[in-house]
Amino acid sequence: MLGILKQELGIDKVPHFTTIRQWVLKRGYTEIMHRTFEQAKDWGAILDLTVSIGALKCLLVLGVRLSLLKARDDLTLTHSDVRVLGIYFTTKSSGEFIDESLKNAEKKIGHPFASLLLDQGSDVTKGAKTYCEGSKKTIIVHDISHKIANTLEKKLKNDPYWKQFCEHLTSTKLAVQQTIDLAALMPPKLRSQARYMSIDVLMNWVNRFQESKRAGHMNSISQERLNEYFGWLSVFEPHIEDWKQIVSIGETVKHVVSTRGLSQKVYNELENLFSDQFPNATTKVIDFIDAMMNVIWDEVEQLKPRQMALGDGRVIESIFGKFKQSISSQLQ
């Protein structure tokens, strides 16, 4: 294909495929940075800062028309719902950089943003607050997935049983990964970063293990061998049931907020839902429910009685993830 390009253009040297990809990326970047959008007051911004673009840090600002989401009565965001309002690079992030980038993105919609959805990174938060000082009607909302993860970390990090459980997971993974008969039962690897964003993966593994054993799928393995490598699970059964419920609560909050947004009405409905679903919950589960409701209230108390705000920013994480999968490390 590149040989044909050489012949048609009459050039001496065939361009490397990475050069062509660079042209495409630069063309797309130029078009994004010079594009304008509908001038409206209902634009919400979702922003995130990544540090994995070589020596540069990249701020991505996505925009979404809140009125369009309300009209369809489903706030679940996909790539087609958002518009790239700006991509900004810096070697050193700061609140001033975030503020200036938001003001630049604001020019494309003609009005200040109605809301800013972000994680709890210090530079992004500082810049968002500075921006809001010049735009009194803009509200700041924090991504619910990060808030759930932070709440889980506070509750589990000092739990001695959770620490022992994670140690057993790690040692069991190392012990069975080279075996023939037990490798398929290997626990998942604990993440070194953002570990509390994926606790559901650990509980899902426990569920699959327990269900497979009950269904008789492990009958070909001697009970003695199972006890040798996985007998420790029975010791943690009471705590595992609590952790399953805690993870379930977090997933419920995430689902409700992603589909219906944040509002005082949603807060009240979640409060009633958890009262009905967990009437005989343990102290540990009740404590997590209380902490989770406090986290949600921190966001909705700034809203008017019928006001709604986006609370789920996973779409921007998905865009960054898609970029990392599709681009070679040479072009980062």
VEXFIMI-858716 format. One record per residue (C-alpha): residue in three letters; x, y, z. Coordinates in nm, 4 decimals, decimal comma. Each point is the difference from the previous one (the first is absolute). Layout:
N
+-----+----------+----------+----------+
: res :     east :    north :       up :
+-----+----------+----------+----------+
: Ala :        X :        Y :        Z :
...
+-----+----------+----------+----------+
***
This chain:
332
+-----+----------+----------+----------+
: res :     east :    north :       up :
+-----+----------+----------+----------+
: Met :   0,0000 :   0,0000 :   0,0000 :
: Leu :   0,2771 :   0,2431 :   0,0930 :
: Gly :   0,1863 :  -0,1074 :  -0,3118 :
: Ile :  -0,2983 :   0,1105 :  -0,2102 :
: Leu :   0,0028 :   0,3333 :   0,1845 :
: Lys :   0,3685 :   0,0422 :  -0,0866 :
: Gln :  -0,0708 :  -0,0657 :  -0,3668 :
: Glu :  -0,3046 :   0,2277 :  -0,0220 :
: Leu :   0,1647 :   0,2930 :   0,1771 :
: Gly :   0,3305 :  -0,0437 :  -0,1770 :
: Ile :   0,2006 :   0,0108 :   0,3203 :
: Asp :   0,3348 :  -0,1679 :   0,0615 :
: Lys :  -0,0677 :  -0,1379 :   0,3451 :
: Val :  -0,3086 :  -0,1776 :   0,1286 :
: Pro :  -0,1345 :   0,1717 :   0,3158 :
: His :  -0,0020 :  -0,2163 :   0,3115 :
: Phe :  -0,3464 :  -0,1001 :   0,1228 :
: Thr :   0,0582 :   0,1938 :   0,3242 :
: Thr :   0,0572 :   0,3167 :  -0,2028 :
: Ile :  -0,3350 :  -0,0420 :  -0,1721 :
: Arg :  -0,1672 :  -0,0640 :   0,3341 :
: Gln :   0,1580 :   0,3172 :   0,1357 :
: Trp :  -0,1475 :   0,1959 :  -0,2919 :
: Val :  -0,3445 :  -0,1406 :   0,0761 :
: Leu :   0,0281 :   0,0790 :   0,3709 :
: Lys :   0,1234 :   0,3552 :  -0,0607 :
: Arg :  -0,2784 :   0,0621 :  -0,2536 :
: Gly :  -0,2603 :  -0,1257 :   0,2462 :
: Tyr :   0,1475 :   0,2068 :   0,2841 :
: Thr :  -0,0043 :   0,3158 :  -0,2146 :
: Glu :  -0,3628 :  -0,0521 :  -0,0967 :
: Ile :  -0,1023 :  -0,0586 :   0,3622 :
: Met :   0,1756 :   0,3100 :   0,1294 :
: His :  -0,1619 :   0,2272 :  -0,2605 :
: Arg :  -0,3519 :  -0,1440 :   0,0085 :
: Thr :  -0,2921 :   0,1925 :   0,1473 :
: Phe :  -0,3230 :  -0,1420 :   0,1420 :
: Glu :  -0,3581 :   0,1020 :   0,0768 :
: Gln :  -0,0073 :   0,3127 :   0,2130 :
: Ala :  -0,1989 :  -0,1046 :   0,3057 :
: Lys :  -0,0051 :   0,0343 :   0,3778 :
: Asp :  -0,0631 :  -0,3670 :   0,0780 :
: Trp :   0,3428 :  -0,1387 :  -0,0873 :
: Gly :   0,1589 :  -0,2148 :   0,2665 :
: Ala :   0,3733 :  -0,0722 :  -0,0073 :
: Ile :   0,1753 :  -0,3239 :   0,0916 :
: Leu :   0,3729 :   0,0336 :   0,0480 :
: Asp :   0,2890 :  -0,2260 :   0,0845 :
: Leu :   0,3757 :   0,0305 :   0,0074 :
: Thr :   0,2239 :  -0,2848 :  -0,1099 :
: Val :   0,3745 :  -0,0217 :   0,0583 :
: Ser :   0,0806 :  -0,2831 :  -0,2411 :
: Ile :   0,0753 :   0,2013 :  -0,3166 :
: Gly :   0,3786 :  -0,0139 :   0,0225 :
: Ala :   0,1365 :   0,3029 :   0,1832 :
: Leu :  -0,3223 :   0,1916 :  -0,0567 :
: Lys :  -0,3199 :   0,0029 :   0,2001 :
: Cys :  -0,3214 :   0,0142 :  -0,1982 :
: Leu :  -0,3265 :   0,1645 :   0,1094 :
: Leu :  -0,3074 :  -0,1174 :  -0,1893 :
: Val :  -0,3180 :   0,2098 :   0,0230 :
: Leu :  -0,3198 :  -0,1637 :  -0,1220 :
: Gly :  -0,3297 :   0,1819 :  -0,0381 :
: Val :  -0,3548 :  -0,1337 :   0,0200 :
: Arg :  -0,3358 :   0,1739 :  -0,0416 :
: Leu :  -0,1871 :  -0,0688 :   0,3225 :
: Ser :  -0,3404 :   0,0857 :  -0,1508 :
: Leu :   0,0371 :  -0,2761 :  -0,2602 :
: Leu :   0,0680 :  -0,2575 :   0,2718 :
: Lys :  -0,2985 :   0,1142 :   0,2056 :
: Ala :  -0,2253 :  -0,0247 :  -0,3050 :
: Arg :   0,0770 :  -0,3679 :  -0,0534 :
: Asp :  -0,0326 :  -0,0770 :   0,3741 :
: Asp :   0,3250 :  -0,1980 :   0,0074 :
: Leu :   0,3282 :   0,1580 :   0,0973 :
: Thr :   0,2213 :  -0,2959 :  -0,0898 :
: Leu :   0,2810 :   0,1516 :  -0,2047 :
: Thr :   0,1521 :  -0,1514 :  -0,3139 :
: His :   0,2707 :   0,1365 :  -0,2285 :
: Ser :  -0,2688 :   0,1349 :  -0,2368 :
: Asp :  -0,1504 :   0,2154 :   0,2778 :
: Val :   0,3136 :   0,2033 :   0,0660 :
: Arg :   0,1989 :   0,2511 :  -0,2040 :
: Val :   0,3709 :   0,0681 :   0,0339 :
: Leu :   0,0198 :   0,3669 :   0,0951 :
: Gly :   0,3728 :   0,0060 :   0,0576 :
: Ile :   0,3237 :  -0,1949 :   0,0354 :
: Tyr :   0,2677 :   0,1886 :   0,1910 :
: Phe :   0,3586 :  -0,0986 :   0,0742 :
: Thr :   0,2420 :   0,1100 :   0,2685 :
: Thr :   0,3238 :  -0,1161 :   0,1559 :
: Lys :  -0,1150 :   0,1144 :   0,3427 :
: Ser :  -0,3634 :  -0,0027 :   0,1007 :
: Ser :  -0,1351 :   0,2709 :   0,2279 :
: Gly :  -0,3268 :   0,1614 :   0,0955 :
: Glu :   0,0778 :   0,2892 :  -0,2332 :
: Phe :   0,0460 :  -0,2389 :  -0,2933 :
: Ile :  -0,3362 :  -0,1664 :   0,0694 :
: Asp :  -0,1764 :   0,3369 :   0,0363 :
: Glu :   0,1453 :   0,1370 :  -0,3247 :
: Ser :  -0,0887 :  -0,3198 :  -0,1877 :
: Leu :  -0,3625 :   0,0139 :   0,1199 :
: Lys :  -0,0291 :   0,3640 :  -0,1044 :
: Asn :   0,1379 :  -0,0918 :  -0,3414 :
: Ala :  -0,2505 :  -0,2846 :  -0,0372 :
: Glu :  -0,2794 :   0,2319 :   0,1158 :
: Lys :   0,0551 :   0,2244 :  -0,3037 :
: Lys :  -0,1247 :  -0,2810 :  -0,2249 :
: Ile :  -0,3446 :  -0,0127 :   0,1637 :
: Gly :  -0,0463 :   0,3724 :   0,0625 :
: His :  -0,0967 :  -0,0275 :   0,3660 :
: Pro :   0,1486 :  -0,1168 :   0,3304 :
: Phe :  -0,0441 :  -0,3697 :   0,0727 :
: Ala :  -0,3071 :  -0,0990 :   0,1998 :
: Ser :   0,1990 :  -0,2696 :   0,1821 :
: Leu :   0,3470 :  -0,1495 :   0,0237 :
: Leu :   0,0369 :  -0,3739 :   0,0606 :
: Leu :   0,3437 :  -0,1069 :   0,1208 :
: Asp :   0,1871 :  -0,2411 :   0,2206 :
: Gln :   0,1604 :   0,1201 :   0,3209 :
: Gly :   0,3483 :   0,0772 :  -0,1358 :
: Ser :   0,1457 :   0,3025 :   0,1776 :
: Asp :   0,1035 :   0,2015 :  -0,3095 :
: Val :  -0,3279 :  -0,0615 :  -0,1823 :
: Thr :  -0,2041 :   0,0868 :   0,3099 :
: Lys :   0,1982 :   0,3184 :   0,0631 :
: Gly :  -0,0366 :   0,1144 :  -0,3608 :
: Ala :  -0,3731 :  -0,0805 :  -0,0034 :
: Lys :  -0,0544 :   0,2060 :   0,3158 :
: Thr :   0,1911 :   0,2925 :  -0,1511 :
: Tyr :  -0,2159 :  -0,0228 :  -0,3133 :
: Cys :  -0,3177 :   0,0008 :   0,2102 :
: Glu :   0,1072 :   0,3209 :   0,1731 :
: Gly :  -0,0596 :   0,1761 :  -0,3316 :
: Ser :  -0,3138 :  -0,1993 :  -0,0758 :
: Lys :  -0,2281 :  -0,0075 :   0,3029 :
: Lys :  -0,2627 :  -0,2218 :  -0,1679 :
: Thr :   0,2439 :  -0,2826 :  -0,0745 :
: Ile :  -0,0073 :  -0,2910 :   0,2437 :
: Ile :   0,2739 :  -0,2547 :   0,0645 :
: Val :  -0,0970 :  -0,3664 :   0,0242 :
: His :   0,2392 :  -0,2860 :   0,0718 :
: Asp :  -0,0033 :  -0,3291 :  -0,1876 :
: Ile :  -0,1962 :  -0,2595 :   0,1960 :
: Ser :   0,2340 :  -0,2897 :  -0,0883 :
: His :   0,2944 :   0,1780 :   0,1594 :
: Lys :  -0,2056 :   0,0964 :   0,3048 :
: Ile :  -0,1127 :  -0,3607 :   0,0470 :
: Ala :   0,3606 :  -0,1187 :  -0,0305 :
: Asn :   0,1165 :   0,2571 :   0,2553 :
: Thr :  -0,2744 :  -0,1089 :   0,2417 :
: Leu :   0,0912 :  -0,3660 :  -0,0458 :
: Glu :   0,3641 :   0,0789 :   0,0661 :
: Lys :  -0,0823 :   0,1790 :   0,3244 :
: Lys :  -0,2126 :  -0,2899 :   0,1200 :
: Leu :   0,2202 :  -0,2910 :  -0,1103 :
: Lys :   0,3551 :   0,1286 :   0,0255 :
: Asn :   0,0027 :  -0,0303 :   0,3790 :
: Asp :  -0,2026 :  -0,3230 :   0,0077 :
: Pro :   0,2473 :  -0,2708 :   0,1146 :
: Tyr :  -0,2112 :  -0,2759 :  -0,1560 :
: Trp :   0,0044 :   0,1753 :  -0,3384 :
: Lys :   0,3775 :   0,0295 :   0,0181 :
: Gln :   0,0335 :  -0,3721 :   0,0763 :
: Phe :  -0,2467 :  -0,0840 :  -0,2783 :
: Cys :   0,2084 :   0,1937 :  -0,2565 :
: Glu :   0,3193 :  -0,1679 :   0,1220 :
: His :  -0,1595 :  -0,3420 :  -0,0514 :
: Leu :  -0,1148 :   0,1003 :  -0,3484 :
: Thr :   0,3520 :   0,0979 :  -0,0999 :
: Ser :   0,1692 :  -0,3073 :   0,1458 :
: Thr :  -0,2611 :  -0,2346 :  -0,1504 :
: Lys :   0,0387 :   0,1558 :  -0,3437 :
: Leu :   0,3765 :  -0,0600 :   0,0127 :
: Ala :  -0,0487 :  -0,3548 :   0,1289 :
: Val :  -0,2482 :  -0,1239 :  -0,2624 :
: Gln :   0,1021 :   0,1853 :  -0,3157 :
: Gln :   0,2520 :  -0,2693 :  -0,0981 :
: Thr :  -0,2241 :  -0,2954 :   0,0859 :
: Ile :  -0,1902 :  -0,1997 :  -0,2623 :
: Asp :  -0,3194 :  -0,0767 :   0,1895 :
: Leu :  -0,0441 :   0,3224 :   0,1992 :
: Ala :   0,1184 :   0,2761 :  -0,2344 :
: Ala :  -0,3549 :   0,0597 :  -0,1277 :
: Leu :  -0,1044 :   0,0845 :   0,3569 :
: Met :   0,2731 :   0,2619 :   0,0406 :
: Pro :  -0,1106 :   0,3189 :   0,1827 :
: Pro :   0,0249 :   0,3338 :  -0,1825 :
: Lys :   0,3061 :   0,2168 :   0,0430 :
: Leu :  -0,0342 :   0,2866 :   0,2445 :
: Arg :   0,0458 :   0,3351 :  -0,1724 :
: Ser :   0,2961 :   0,2061 :   0,1174 :
: Gln :  -0,1858 :   0,3260 :  -0,0747 :
: Ala :  -0,3666 :   0,0916 :   0,0395 :
: Arg :  -0,0478 :  -0,3361 :   0,1754 :
: Tyr :  -0,3315 :   0,0989 :   0,1566 :
: Met :  -0,1478 :   0,0820 :  -0,3415 :
: Ser :  -0,0142 :  -0,3720 :  -0,0807 :
: Ile :  -0,0937 :  -0,1800 :   0,3206 :
: Asp :  -0,3009 :  -0,1420 :  -0,1837 :
: Val :   0,2455 :  -0,2138 :  -0,2014 :
: Leu :   0,1175 :  -0,1694 :   0,3211 :
: Met :  -0,3525 :  -0,0663 :   0,1233 :
: Asn :  -0,1021 :  -0,1293 :  -0,3428 :
: Trp :   0,2867 :  -0,2499 :   0,0156 :
: Val :  -0,1170 :  -0,1175 :   0,3438 :
: Asn :  -0,3551 :  -0,0389 :  -0,1327 :
: Arg :   0,1127 :  -0,2007 :  -0,3020 :
: Phe :   0,2184 :  -0,2221 :   0,2160 :
: Gln :  -0,2799 :  -0,0719 :   0,2473 :
: Glu :  -0,2621 :  -0,0589 :  -0,2712 :
: Ser :   0,2296 :  -0,2324 :  -0,1970 :
: Lys :   0,0674 :  -0,2034 :   0,3111 :
: Arg :  -0,3710 :  -0,0280 :   0,0840 :
: Ala :  -0,0772 :  -0,1034 :  -0,3597 :
: Gly :   0,2524 :  -0,2838 :   0,0206 :
: His :   0,2401 :   0,1394 :  -0,2602 :
: Met :   0,2932 :  -0,0650 :   0,2366 :
: Asn :  -0,0839 :  -0,3625 :   0,0795 :
: Ser :   0,2980 :  -0,1195 :  -0,2019 :
: Ile :   0,2303 :   0,1759 :   0,2487 :
: Ser :   0,0517 :  -0,1693 :   0,3337 :
: Gln :  -0,1435 :   0,1777 :   0,3019 :
: Glu :   0,3391 :  -0,0239 :   0,1681 :
: Arg :   0,1618 :   0,1929 :  -0,2851 :
: Leu :  -0,2738 :   0,2633 :  -0,0031 :
: Asn :   0,0367 :   0,0466 :   0,3742 :
: Glu :   0,3761 :   0,0361 :  -0,0366 :
: Tyr :  -0,0249 :   0,2928 :  -0,2403 :
: Phe :  -0,3468 :   0,1483 :   0,0567 :
: Gly :  -0,1016 :  -0,1166 :   0,3481 :
: Trp :   0,0749 :   0,3472 :   0,1354 :
: Leu :  -0,3151 :   0,1324 :  -0,1731 :
: Ser :  -0,2238 :  -0,1725 :   0,2569 :
: Val :   0,1735 :   0,1934 :   0,2808 :
: Phe :  -0,1098 :   0,3288 :  -0,1556 :
: Glu :  -0,3590 :  -0,1008 :  -0,0880 :
: Pro :  -0,1753 :   0,2344 :   0,2499 :
: His :   0,2127 :   0,2943 :  -0,1157 :
: Ile :  -0,0375 :  -0,0927 :  -0,3671 :
: Glu :  -0,3787 :   0,0250 :   0,0307 :
: Asp :   0,0383 :   0,3506 :   0,1416 :
: Trp :   0,2431 :   0,0975 :  -0,2772 :
: Lys :  -0,2368 :  -0,1352 :  -0,2651 :
: Gln :  -0,2805 :   0,2159 :   0,1335 :
: Ile :   0,2283 :   0,3026 :   0,0216 :
: Val :   0,1091 :  -0,0455 :  -0,3623 :
: Ser :  -0,3644 :  -0,0508 :  -0,1005 :
: Ile :  -0,0925 :   0,3295 :   0,1661 :
: Gly :   0,2751 :   0,1803 :  -0,1874 :
: Glu :  -0,1065 :  -0,1531 :  -0,3322 :
: Thr :  -0,3626 :   0,0974 :   0,0649 :
: Val :   0,0991 :   0,3602 :   0,0683 :
: Lys :   0,2155 :   0,0036 :  -0,3124 :
: His :  -0,2824 :  -0,1358 :  -0,2175 :
: Val :  -0,2651 :   0,2363 :   0,1347 :
: Val :   0,2220 :   0,3079 :  -0,0315 :
: Ser :   0,1163 :  -0,0943 :  -0,3500 :
: Thr :  -0,3574 :  -0,0427 :  -0,1279 :
: Arg :  -0,1843 :   0,2668 :   0,2008 :
: Gly :   0,2659 :   0,2474 :   0,1074 :
: Leu :   0,0360 :   0,1706 :   0,3356 :
: Ser :  -0,2965 :   0,1738 :   0,1597 :
: Gln :  -0,1730 :   0,0274 :   0,3346 :
: Lys :  -0,2716 :  -0,2330 :  -0,1320 :
: Val :   0,2583 :  -0,2666 :  -0,0892 :
: Tyr :   0,1562 :   0,0376 :   0,3450 :
: Asn :  -0,3361 :  -0,0641 :   0,1708 :
: Glu :  -0,0744 :  -0,2982 :  -0,2227 :
: Leu :   0,3385 :  -0,1598 :   0,0721 :
: Glu :  -0,0508 :   0,0523 :   0,3732 :
: Asn :  -0,3367 :  -0,1805 :  -0,0151 :
: Leu :   0,1396 :  -0,2729 :  -0,2252 :
: Phe :   0,2823 :  -0,0895 :   0,2382 :
: Ser :  -0,2379 :   0,0024 :   0,2989 :
: Asp :  -0,2193 :  -0,2559 :  -0,1773 :
: Gln :   0,2817 :  -0,2177 :  -0,1379 :
: Phe :   0,2115 :  -0,0239 :   0,3152 :
: Pro :  -0,2398 :  -0,0084 :   0,2978 :
: Asn :   0,2247 :  -0,2372 :   0,1989 :
: Ala :   0,3391 :   0,1184 :  -0,1192 :
: Thr :   0,3088 :  -0,0386 :   0,2155 :
: Thr :   0,1625 :   0,2985 :   0,1658 :
: Lys :   0,2714 :   0,0072 :  -0,2654 :
: Val :  -0,2543 :   0,0175 :  -0,2862 :
: Ile :  -0,2139 :   0,2630 :   0,1746 :
: Asp :   0,3107 :   0,2075 :   0,0592 :
: Phe :   0,0857 :  -0,0138 :  -0,3717 :
: Ile :  -0,3569 :   0,0946 :  -0,1012 :
: Asp :   0,0163 :   0,3035 :   0,2295 :
: Ala :   0,3372 :   0,1018 :  -0,1414 :
: Met :  -0,1255 :  -0,0459 :  -0,3559 :
: Met :  -0,3100 :   0,2109 :   0,0592 :
: Asn :   0,2145 :   0,2740 :   0,1548 :
: Val :   0,2177 :  -0,0030 :  -0,3111 :
: Ile :  -0,3045 :   0,0387 :  -0,2247 :
: Trp :  -0,1425 :   0,2751 :   0,2185 :
: Asp :   0,3261 :   0,1935 :  -0,0288 :
: Glu :  -0,0753 :   0,0269 :  -0,3729 :
: Val :  -0,3782 :   0,0521 :  -0,0035 :
: Glu :  -0,0271 :   0,2530 :   0,2817 :
: Gln :   0,1201 :   0,2719 :  -0,2395 :
: Leu :  -0,2820 :  -0,0795 :  -0,2453 :
: Lys :  -0,3417 :   0,1605 :  -0,0073 :
: Pro :  -0,2978 :  -0,2295 :   0,0813 :
: Arg :  -0,0645 :  -0,0944 :  -0,3653 :
: Gln :   0,3471 :   0,0534 :  -0,1357 :
: Met :   0,1957 :  -0,2920 :  -0,1479 :
: Ala :   0,3733 :  -0,0395 :  -0,0603 :
: Leu :   0,2140 :  -0,2609 :  -0,1707 :
: Gly :   0,1877 :  -0,2157 :   0,2470 :
: Asp :   0,1626 :  -0,2731 :  -0,2077 :
: Gly :   0,3131 :   0,0888 :  -0,1976 :
: Arg :   0,1015 :  -0,3470 :  -0,1146 :
: Val :  -0,0488 :   0,1023 :  -0,3631 :
: Ile :   0,3170 :   0,2106 :   0,0149 :
: Glu :   0,1942 :  -0,2889 :   0,1545 :
: Ser :  -0,1267 :  -0,2129 :  -0,2887 :
: Ile :   0,1277 :   0,2508 :  -0,2566 :
: Phe :   0,3446 :   0,0069 :   0,1585 :
: Gly :  -0,0022 :  -0,3795 :   0,0183 :
: Lys :  -0,0997 :  -0,0327 :  -0,3649 :
: Phe :   0,2847 :   0,2316 :  -0,1000 :
: Lys :   0,2546 :  -0,1983 :   0,1995 :
: Gln :  -0,1134 :  -0,3258 :  -0,1618 :
: Ser :   0,0020 :   0,1314 :  -0,3563 :
: Ile :   0,3208 :   0,2007 :  -0,0003 :
: Ser :   0,3535 :  -0,1367 :   0,0062 :
: Ser :   0,2340 :   0,0883 :   0,2835 :
: Gln :   0,2329 :   0,1624 :  -0,2553 :
: Leu :  -0,2527 :   0,2783 :  -0,0575 :
: Gln :  -0,0827 :   0,0789 :   0,3612 :
+-----+----------+----------+----------+
***
